[in-house]
């Protein structure tokens, strides 16, 4: 085990997979010589060669389409979309092509590709460097959707994504690349000494479709992913209420068992995400929880989410779910 | 052996010609101001083949203005162009310094490319539409925007006209017909065709100008723009600013060809390649394209050949991917120096006047800065109210946003 931040652990996952499988290629904007604007592919072109790790033209649609073609012809491309906000020129290729080719070809062709993309707010990125568009992909049959939160799970989940024979959209919470975020922009911790920063240097996997119990308690179930896992952790501590904290890790398909077992135990639930509330993935979870454990619920499910507005620049701390809002929601679930 | 040939690999993977540690070099230019004549305004695309493969220049290497493209500007016009370029450079320097102190989150300079938007906007009419990228802020000086207002936007204070919603340098200035800058690269290029067609539909003498980078010309929007402009003969001037670099991506990786200008020929649009650091050539080509559009012959496509002398942005460190002094070797030199030298050569300007101008503008920028920070800055606030998160999402506030707005008020910290 070595202590890594999330940039290093993602780099390590890519390094392991390039080493292990000649069919794995990395490409995207600024990811080759420069090593990516967030440095996640730093050193990999030098180590594995330009034909394994390379820069592409600035064309997200072209990147996705090329990955599709390589994928159906036996390669295993891992591509980067520099910011999740810039994924939309690739949306047609992802939604209509990559996601559906296995089904439309009667199982004769499939696309084992991974699309990595930094997402989420908290870096003063304004409208177009802050969005968290996971639900625009969880609504697409044929895709798997992963959202990592720590150095340890980012590596294990990324290796599973690359080895998956289905296409995976892999969201990386950019605010947490160099340290967890506990909701206070003036407190900027690093990953140093964090238990989830102990990462094996070798290949390991965290299965897709499995959530992680990040904290254990019995009064309420908190479900979160990405940066919000850490904000929720701080809120639970602040609330003084004993809670399960589920880091969902994979959103599609999500871990029904871990969620249902927890909600049956606690009878109360708060779902936290950065993306806008309306049609956010919290809506899906909330609907499923009431279908599956309505008679175990002691109080209404609470959703704490980003507002249904564009993501602001100067006032982003009033947009992102805060620990105070989460604490209030946890307390509200305890009222009835 | 040149870069790219050192390893035997099955895929062809292009690279930049020079990387850190390599010496900088560019092919000397073989183009001269007398090479190319102005075509007729109703020319067909193929008649501009020489213009697309050559280089439209007016200022020669000795600072003389020569040839058919010389716009014969008055001394006052030349001095105004010089003043705006100096203004932009000093403004950028000040804003970069402010960024380092946290007064703004981010900044993007126009260093080395100051002439482009300034010369081209000066060649247009006041009612023409400007649809910029983040590297054409200089157009706003030409259209008379108050510098205090520009700084207020960049530092996201209560006087920011876009209410702290966008990152710095994402200006909006409707009064000057300068359309809102968006971060996703390339989107403006195809939208500009729509702006131009609306003017035509309304039968107005208005032309739209837009730009895209060499890097972003790989996006679909570039091709949508060229095609729609061609099909509908839109009164639009479509510029590709080839400054060699899109963050770390050299233009070798943006296109398999080393000429961006000729791409428009296949769409049936007349094309020019122009020296992007030659104020007079930029002015002249833009004037020609405006006249062609006004006469109803449609679009013009221009490659503006230049070099991004500065970093992509305040978040970027170009010494990691290119020789750090490469811009000093650019055959096109520096746009400010070249116009200054031209004026001095013709005895219309002196080094002393240049120094006085720089001092005057430095004071202007410092005074605008002092005025702007009175209304707050990103490091210290005050910011626009967080109520601005909810306003202008729609024309009026629907019930679900009103509920969320009321909820936000209970929790806000700003």
Interface residues (C-beta under 8 A of the other chain):
Chain A: X29 X30 X32 X33 X34 X37 X49 X50 X51 X54 X55 X56 X57 X58 X59 X60 X61 X62 X85 X86 X88 X89 X124 X125 X126 X127 X128 X129 X277 X278 X307 X308 X309 X310 X312 X313 X314 X315 X317 X318 X319 X322 X324 X325
Chain B: X7 X9 X10 X11 X13 X15 X16 X19 X105 X106 X156 X160 X164 X165 X166 X167 X170 X182 X183 X184 X185 X186 X215 X216 X218 X219 X220 X221 X246 X247 X248 X249 X253 X254 X255 X315 X320 X321 X378 X383 X384 X385 X386 X388 X389 X390 X393 X400 X401 X404 X405 X408 X411 X412 X413 X414
